[in-house]
């Protein structure tokens, strides 16, 4: 997700609480006498396969091992077939999203153990949720300085509330999460492990490669972003992404009948946006923010682009739906406190830069709304950075390591643009190679499960990258469900 942003979108999560209702993870009674460093194991099954539902006990601060302890869920799915292949540890995106999921088909653990370690601050005994920060943005004008000040104040108050509850927010950084992963590796009795990561999880994987290279075999990163969030989305890169879609749109005969200028349609729709549609308020800034999130994947990108073209055909319902969707839930499903701790500790903010202006130049198509929001919030309330100390500089700038690494990015990825990964990431990987998947967005590589598993197994076994199973199909610009239809069903009075 360039995943380090405070207000972002994640979906398809099944959180730890669901598992707890099933009684899968160890209970409080099971953990009553557990000490730091222990891994309490509860044997069970996962989709009919042998699995271990565990709780890892770790100190909140490794500088104070006698202090507060955290309980983190760990799910190990045993390989269906015994081999000598190293286990795979998975790191999901976010930050602020859970790392415990249930969507894995058996092909992912056919010949090696598959392990998920809950993220501190999201999963387990301590969560850094600050819902009041999201509520403060529900004004329809998220870039107004008054709105940002309210959100900043709510965030500061929320962090103060967490501190009052005895939580040391300085120890919820990427470095702490990586050390939790290493503790789980030791607790499960593994030697070397392989990594599979996605989005923000690729940041964790890179820190792991720097911090514990002796523990790793190979490192597969999907939708990989640049070191330490060093380069946020710039408006020019967002524009280039939209123009890539515009070129593909123009080559589709059906699309060309509607318009041959998709970029112009987006500009025209935003310039002529009405104040309301059928009694529903429309605000251009939430439309831009929701659009950017929709552009992550091809399936949702074509929905958003169809809505803009429909607007030029006098049907504003799809854009009204985008405006409402953002305003109702600007934080998505993220734990905003955890997300902020990762963002602040990475220190990507450049003092003196006017993000509110720079991220919305007059000639840009939609600007860079997510960077404008996240950096604008800190710009308006710079004291927020004083609440979380930075992680060491070598984890923020330049991930130069020798762990064999394969980077897999979609050519249409807005969250982790290929050009940024090529420039800001690949030069630091001494044993790195990159695969670019045409006509795919940020999460799309995971939708082709057989292709991803083939790529994984080839790389983990041989170090080679075989993406030949991935389809070479063009983008299908016919949405599975049009936003304009959804708007008429759900919003129209």
N, C-alpha and C positions, 0 to 999 in steps of 0.2 A: 503497500500500500504503500508512490513513494510513501511508504507506510508509516513514517514517523510522525505523521501529522495528527494534531489533537482532535480535529473534527473530521472524520472520515467515515467510510461505509464498509461494513463487513456483513456477510450474510451466511445463511446455511449453517449456523452454529447450533450445536446441542451442548449445553453447558453442564458443568459438573453436578449441579443440583438435580438434574434429571437422573443421573446415575445414582445419586445418593438416595433418591426415592425408590430405586430398584434395589437398594442395599448392596451395591456392587463393591464400593470402596470400604476399607476398614472403618469401623464405627469409632465413636469417641471412647468407648470402653476399651476397644482394641489398642488405642493410642495412649491410654492413661499413664503407662510407665515408659513410653518411648523417649529416647534421648537423641540429642543432636547427632546427625550422621546416620541414624538408623533408617532402614527401609522396611516398613511393616507390610507384609505380603498377604493377600487374601486370594487363594487360588479360585479360579472360576472359568468361565467361557466367554467367548466373543464370537457371535454368529456361528455357534457350534464348535468353535475351535478353542483349544486350551489357551487360557490367558491368565495373567496375574494382575489383579486390581490392588494397587499399592498406595501407601502414603509415605512420602519422603519427609523426614524431619530435618530441617535445616535452621541454622541461626539466622535471624533477621539481619544481624550485622556479624560478619565473620571476624571483625575486629574485636567483638565482644561475645565470644562463644558461650558465655554463661548467661547471656541476656535472653530476650524474647525469642521464642521458637515459632517457626512457620510449618504448617502441614500442607504439603503439595501433593496432589494426586498424580500417580504415574500409572499408565496403562501399557502393559507389555502383552502383545499378541504373539504367541509362539508360532514359529514357522510350521506350516503344514507338512513340509518335508525336511528332514534333518540334513543339513549341509554344513560345510565349514565356512560359509559366507558370514562376514561380520553383520551384526544387527544394523538396522536403519533407525536413526533417531530423527523425528520430524519436528520442524519448527514452522509454525503458521505465522500469518501476517498480523497486522494491527498497526502500532501497539495498542493495547487496551482490549484485545480480543482473546478469547480462550484458546488454549492449545490442546484441548481434549475434544475429539470429534468421533462420530460414529459412522461416517459414510464410507469407510474403507472397504473395497471389495477384496476378496481373498487373494487376488493376483498380487496385491501389494505385500502380502506376507506368505507367499507360496513357499519360498526357500530361505527366508531369513526372518528373524524376529523383527517386529515392528514396534517401536516404542514412542509414546507421547508423554512428555513431562509437563505438568501444569505450570503456567507462568505465575510467578509471585506477583501479587497486586491485582490479579484477575481470578485465578483459580485457587481453591484451597481455603485456608483459614483466614486470610486477610485480603480484602478487596479495597481498591482505592477509588471507588465509585463516587463521583461528584455530580449528581443529576442536576443540581441547581445551576451549574455552568451551562448545560444545554438549554435549560429553561430560559436563561437570561438572553439567549439568542433568538428566542421565538417572537421576534418583533416584526418580521417582514423586511427589515432593513439591517442586515447583519454587518454591513461595513460602516455604518454610522459610528462616530467616535463614542457617542453616549451608549450605544449598544455594546460596543467592545469594552468600554469601561465597566459596565454592569457585569459582563461576562468575566472580565479580569478580577473584579471584586468578588464575584461568586466563587471563582476558582481559588483565590487566596483564602477566602473564608472556609471553603471546603477542605483545603489542605490544613488549615488551622484546626478544624474539627477533627481531622484524622490524627494530627499530632496530639490533640487533647485526649484521644482514645489510646494513646501510647504507641502509635505507629511512627517509626523513624523513616520518613519518606526519602531520606538521602540514600537508602539502601534498596531502592526499587529501580535500579538502572540495568542496562544491558549486561554490564559486567557481572552483576549479581545473578541475573537470570542464567548466564552462561555457566557460572560456577554451580548453580543448581543442576544444570544438565550434566556437568562433570560428576557431581555427587551422585546423581542417579546412575550414571555409567558404572561408577565404583560399587554402588550398593547392589546393582544387579549382577555384578561379578564379570563384567565384560572387559576384554582387552581393548583392541581397536574397534571403533565403530565407524559407520558411514553416516553422512548427514544428507537429509533431503529437506530443503527449505523453500519458502515461498514469500515474496514480498518483504515486509519488515523482518520476517524470519531469516532472510538472507543476510541482514545486518548482524543478527545473532550468530549465524554460521560463520561469518567472517571474523567476528570477535573470538569465537571458539578456536578458529584456525590460528589466530595470533596468540591466544592465551594458553591453549592446551594442544599444540600440534602433535605431540607424541601420542595422543589418544585417538587420532583420526586416521582413517584409511583414505576415503575419497569423499568429496564434497560436491553435491549437486544442488545448484541454486536456480530456481525457476522464478522469472520476473524479478531479476536481481537489480538492486539499486546501488548507487555509488557510495563510496566510503563515508561512514559517519553522517549520512544525510547531507554531504557537503554541498550538493547542488540540488536546490529545490526546483520545482517547476517554474520555468521562466515563460512569459507570454509567447515569445517567439517559438518555443518548442511546442506549446499547446496549439498554436496556429498551424505549425507544420503537421501535427497529427490530424487536425481537422481537414487540412488540404489533402492528406493521403486518402482519407475517406472520400473527399470530393472527387478525386481522380478516379477512384474505383466506381463511384456512383455514376459518373459521366460515361463510363464504359458499359454500363448496364442499360440495354435498350429500353426496358420498362421504366427505369428511373429517369432516363433522359427525356421520356415523354412528359414527365411532370416538370422537370427543370434540368437544364444542363449546367447550372451554376449553384451547386449546393452551398458553397461558402457564401455566396450572395444571398441565398435564402435565409441562412442563419442571421446574417447581418440585418436583412430587411425585417425579419420577424422581431428581433430585439429592438430595433429602432421604432417599430410601430406597435409595440406591445400595449394593449389596452390596460386600463386600471383594473378591470374585472371581466369575468366571463360567467354569465348566468348567475350573478350574485356572488361569485367566488373571486376574492381579491387575487390579483397577479402582481408580483413584484419582480423586477428584472434581476436583482441580485440573487434571491433564492433560485430563480430559473437557471442562472449561470452556475451556481454551486451544484445543484442537482444534476445539471447537464454534464458537468465535469465528472461526477461520480458515475453517471450512466455510460460515459465513454470508456470506462475501464475494460469492458468486455464487448465483443462484437454483437451479441444478442441484445444487450441493453442499449448499445450505441445506436443500432439501427432503429430502435424504438424512439430514442430521443431525436435522431435526425429526421425520421418520418414526421414527428410532431412539429418540427420547425417548418418543414415543407408544407404540412397541412395548415400551419398558421398563415403562410402566404396565400393559401387557398381559402382563407377566411374561417378556418376552424381552429380556434384558440384553445380548445379543451385540453389538448396534450400538454401545452405549456402551463396552463392553469394547474394541472395535476402535478407537474414538477415543482411549481411554486409552493403548493400546499404540502407536498411530500417533505420538502426541506424544512418548512416552517414548523411542521408538527414534530419532527424528530431530527434536529440538526446534529446530534451526537451519534446517530445511528445506534449500533449495539455495543459501542465501546465503553470501557471503563475510563472516563475522562481523566481521572486523577492519575491512573497508570500511564495513559497516553501522554499526559503533560510531563510526567517525570522523565520519560524517555526523551521527549522533545527537548526539555530544558537541559538535561544532563549532556546532550549531544552538542549543545552550544552552536547551533547553526545560524542563529540570529546575528545579523551584521549591524552593530550600533551605528546610527547616523544615516542608515538607508531609509528612504521613505517608501515602505512597502505598499502602503495604501494607494500611492500614486504610481509607483513603478510597475505594480502588478496589474494595472488597468490602463495601459496606454491607449490613446484615442484611436489608433489605427489597428488595434488588435481585434480579433473576431469575438472572443469571449473573455480575453485577458487570462490571468491565472488566478481564478477565484479562490482555490484552496490555500495557496501560498499567501494570498492577500489577507485571508481570514486569520490564518494561524500566526503569521508574522505580524500582521496588523494588531492582533490582540496583545502581543508582547510590546510592539511599538507604543501602544497607548498606555500599557501598564508594565514598564520595563522592570519594576521591582519584583515581578514574578520570578525572574531569573535568580534572584537572591535566595529563593526558597529551596532550590535543589542545586547541589554542587556539581560541577562538570566531571565527567569521567576522564581518565588520563588521555592526553592528546594523541597518543599513538593508536588509540581505539577510535578516534574521531577523524583522523586524517591519514590516508595512505595505508591500506591493508596489504603490505608487502609480505607475503608468506609463500611457502613452498608446498602446501597441501594440494594434491591434484584436484583441480576444480573444473567443473563443467557449468557454464552459464547458459541458460535456455530462456530466451526472451522472445515474445511475439513482436512481429514487425509493426503492429498497430497498438502496442502497449503505451497507454498514456501515463500510467503510474510509474513505470520504469522504462523510459524511452531508450531504444536501442542506441541512439547516438550518444546519450549520456553514459550508458554502460560501457560503450566502446572507448570513450574518452577518459572517464573518471574511474572506471573499475578495472578493465582488462590489463592496463599497463602494470598494475600492482600484483598481478597473479603470475608468479614465476612458472607455475605449471598449470596454466589456465587455458581453456579453449571455449569458444562460444558457438552456439547454434541459434540461428534466427529463424523463427517459424513464420512463414508468410501468412498474411490475412488472419492473424490471431492477436487477441488482446491480452490483458494482464492475467486473468484467471483461465483463459481458454485452454492452455496446455493440459490442465487437469480434467477437462471435459472429455478428452480423448484418452481414456484410461489404458486401453491396450497399447497405444502408441507410447504413452508415458512410461508404462512398466517396461516395455521393450527397451526404450532409451535408458532407463534406470539400470536394468540388469546388464545391458551391454557395457555401460560405463563402469558399474561397480565391479564387474568381472574382469574387464580387459583394459579399462581406461580410455576406450574409444567411444566416440559419440555417433550413434546410429539413429537418426531421426527419420529414416525412410518410411516408417509405418505411419507417420503423421500424414493426414490427407492434404492434398494441395488444392482444395476446393476454393472457389471464389467466395467472397462475402455475399451472403443471402440478405438482400435489403428488404425482404418482406417480413415484417415483424410477426412473431408468433402471436402477439396480442398488441394491438395498436393502443397507444396511450390515449388517443382521442376517444376510442370506444370505452376504455376504462373510465375516463372522465365523465362521459355521459351516463354511465351506469352508477357511479359512486358520488359524483359531485353535483351534477345538475339538479336544480331544485324544481 
